[in-house]
């Protein structure tokens, strides 16, 4: 089954929370990804800047999203995800798809994967690669 | 060229939407408006340069963006750059400082000293600039949301070291409207934020008349997705919003406009960029003279840093960014800028190392020493192509500015998120064009390496210990300072903010009492509130 067929077979649109964690103000990339996901037919809730781990977990729960996506460019992705993981788990969101994009040095990818962020999209990733990954892996 | 050859050519349009012809002649210059806006360098409308002799008299200032960790770490990097021939400083602050948080604020955890140096009190400035002669090296503070506080801190630090503040030069970025469009280090809502910019301009006009309290940034609007004509047009709209605020207070334009400055981006098509700067100089002079009644030439000058180019650099094949940077520096020199800075080749990955920062510096020095860029003013002036494009870019900018006015003005459009939405839609289109190969990027969608190197750059280490040291220093200051003086100054700040008085005198008093960035911000948040980001796609 191709990714496109799978998404058609699900009964509702894929719903994504796209959050800007921490104090980082670089939102050009996040906004570009929001548009790509919307163009791909997904429903996207963009949080805007300066979200705490608590706020991300709460919104993910309240909005009943399928995907929790973070965009981080100012280097605090590991401490942020370390705090976010237990909060998502406490809200029983571990079965959702967790993805992260931005300025993510290769040496941090294993740590991010261990923290549950299976989809890692460093600078230079293609929009279609993000869309396809979400379609294929959303649970 | 015969018609058939012409038909075979694919049409070319630059990023600003102007069609580019294969050949330009005097007829094109004439058709685009002639040379009526050209003039002489140093004379209205300053299209060819704001000074008569430009770099022949003094080359551009070289001002690499730098700062990380504690003020002591940053002081060391500053001294390294100065020892290598840098002639100005451009200070990077960490995110907590930029949005007015103390280092021990829970929201600051993990961010201390990460993307710039951390500053809590005046003591940090004393350490950061220790041993640097502030008369010889001018300092630019890349600070926006918390700019009023850090300008007060800089002036207080200079005064404490015995400098005459009336003679002190330097710049603060302090362009909050562009922070709402891109970059995102806002604190207060739009209206009080503009008022704070007005406060700094008004205060400096009287107390620090050689200090440039604002550097209006097209730069980040461009990074957010604006094309070159929009970059400059939006920046002018923003500068006018600040000028209007100050004029409402009763100041004449000539009392402050001479200290307004600009920050523009340099990536993209070389000719379009050079035409952008030449066009912008003429347009800004015309706006100041005709719309604001400026009489002093200095009030009409588009003084600028033409810098960075971060948006043009690539993650792929980072070493090729050294070459891109060299072309960007060339654009900057050909544009007649006052100050130049380059993003370093590793900047898509990390904070530049000493090594990569030095390469950027050498790139600029090479243009001065070997390439003859300082010998002649406006060397592209008179080119049929450049003059035509300069006219066309100016007309484009005027159209964009008129459109902003017709839609209710820049303050309204930024408050509603309309500009943000427009530029992010363009950024999306550009990203799609890059991914499809329509917009060519070497190493990204053409001439890719079969295999990217695994460790192409050296990562700047983040030192967790810096946080502990910074917080310990902050606690020491809190214990040593006179609490009565702090609370008196903060009370004055609150009263002045609430009564609509200029907050700068109270901020200077508070800074001198070693009030913290977080304390001063909190006092103002109580009065002004916090910005709520409009989410609009």
Interface residues (C-beta under 8 A of the other chain):
Chain A: X22 X23 X24 X25 X26 X27 X28 X31 X32 X34 X35 X36 X38 X46 X48 X49 X50 X52 X74 X75 X76 X79 X80 X103 X105 X106 X107 X122 X123 X124 X126 X127 X128
Chain B: X95 X96 X98 X99 X101 X107 X108 X109 X110 X111 X114 X115 X179 X182 X183 X184 X185 X223 X224 X225 X314 X315 X316 X348 X349 X350 X420 X424 X425 X427 X428 X431 X432 X435 X444 X454 X455 X459 X462 X533 X535 X537
